[in-house]
């Protein structure tokens, strides 16, 4: 799965720590999501999308290999 979390976060001048605090996770979790080392739960993906005021599918995208 690809994601645009880092691009959206930096475009809004939000640090990893700030985003983590907004969605009640650790900064390390944000780093892991941004580097594709961790796939967020549906709830976590929805929280991130809400912070950015975006649709989830605009942030997270399935790859062919995910099917």
N, C-alpha and C positions, 0 to 999 in steps of 0.2 A: 504494500500500500504506500502510495506517495502522499505527502502532506505539505501544506504551505504554512505551517505554524510559524516557523522562524521568519519567513518573509513578511507575513502579516504582523507579527510581533514587532519586528524591527521597524517596519513602516510606520507603526504607531508609537515608536519610541518607548516601548514597554520592555523592561528587563525580564529575564527569566524568573527572577525572584518575585517581581511584582505580579506576573501572570500566575505563578504558583500560588501566591497568597490569595489571589482572587478566586481560585478554583479549589483551594484547600488541598494542595499536594506539595511535594518538595520541589525545590529547584532542580534537583537531579532527575525528577520525573519529566519535567519540561525538556531538559537536555536530551533525555533518552527518546522522547517523542520526536524532537526535532532532528535527531540523527538516525531515526528509523530503527532504534534498538528496542523500542517498546511500542506495542500497539495499544492505544488507549481503549478503555471500555466505551460503550455507547454513551453512558452517562458522562464520562469525562470529555468525550468528543463534543457532546452537546453543550457542556459548560464552556469549553474553549470557543466554540462557535458563538455562543451567547455573548461572551466578553468582547469578541470582535464584531458582533452584530452582523454575522454572516450565516448562510446556510451551511450545514455540515458538509454537504457534497462539494461546496466551493473550497473547503479546507482539506478534505480527505478524499482521495481518489483511488479506486481499485485498479490494480494492474492486471494484465492478462493472466499472469501466474497466480493471482489470488483466486481465480475461478477454478 
